Amino acid sequence: MKIVICLGSSCYNRGNQYVLEAIKKYLNEHNLKDKVDFRGQLCSGNCAQGPVLHINGKTYKEIDENVAIRLLDNLFAANKN
């Protein structure tokens, strides 16, 4: 699984600094750090719709920590089946 979080100034100021910490905590608590390629990028070009998160090539816009955790829960639950 590949997760790319936008860390450009617009997304970061709109809340991706909190999403970043929530995802890092989630991956640690679920022992998934070695199974997920998690990285940041400077700008994804969707500034007006940020915060932005990309998971396996799909773009999620206007997310917050709760949305990010729900996405991860759903994706990892789907991968178990």
C-alpha positions, 0 to 999 in steps of 0.5 A, spaced: 500 500 500 502 506 498 500 513 502 502 520 499 500 526 504 500 533 501 505 537 505 505 543 501 503 549 505 496 550 503 494 543 505 499 543 511 496 549 514 489 546 513 490 540 517 494 535 514 499 536 520 494 533 524 493 528 519 500 526 518 501 525 525 494 521 526 497 516 520 504 515 523 500 513 530 495 508 526 501 505 522 505 504 529 499 502 533 497 497 528 504 494 526 503 496 519 510 501 518 513 495 514 507 494 510 506 501 507 510 506 503 508 512 507 511 519 504 510 526 503 510 530 497 510 538 497 504 539 493 499 535 489 496 541 485 489 540 489 490 546 494 483 549 494 481 542 495 486 540 501 488 537 505 489 532 500 491 524 501 493 519 496 492 512 497 494 507 492 493 512 486 486 515 489 486 522 491 482 524 497 480 531 498 478 535 504 480 530 509 481 530 516 484 525 521 478 522 522 476 521 515 484 518 514 483 513 520 476 511 517 479 510 510 485 506 513 480 502 517 476 500 511 482 499 506 486 494 511 479 491 513 478 490 505 485 487 504 484 482 510 478 478 506 
